[in-house]
Amino acid sequence: MESMEVLIEPVLTEKTNEMREGENRKYVFKVDPRANKIQIMGAVKELFNVQPVACNILNVKSKPRMSRTKSGMRYGQTTPWKKAIITLKTGDKIDPVDGV
């Protein structure tokens, strides 16, 4: 699997912004569901030229959703996805995600 295929997009929320500001910078990415920790850490190292120290992975489950339409209620679910939390070496940072 190519490095560009492993990382889909960064997750930018208030909680992830606080994680990036600490002494040990942690970045959160939406990743390919087939990727493992070694592939994710290799992709971060290759794409951003930083040294990842650790990688934590979790599968985000789908949530039930409902919408009201003219013809009645429609029920469905959101799409499940995979999240990776990357911890970088002290002093490293990823500029495209930080907005520098």
Secondary structure, 3 states (H helix, E strand, C coil): CCHHHHEEEECCCHHHHHHHCCCCCEEEEEECCCCCHHHHHHHHHHHHCCCEEEEEEEEECCCEEEEEECCEEEEEECCCEEEEEEEECCCCCCHHHHCC
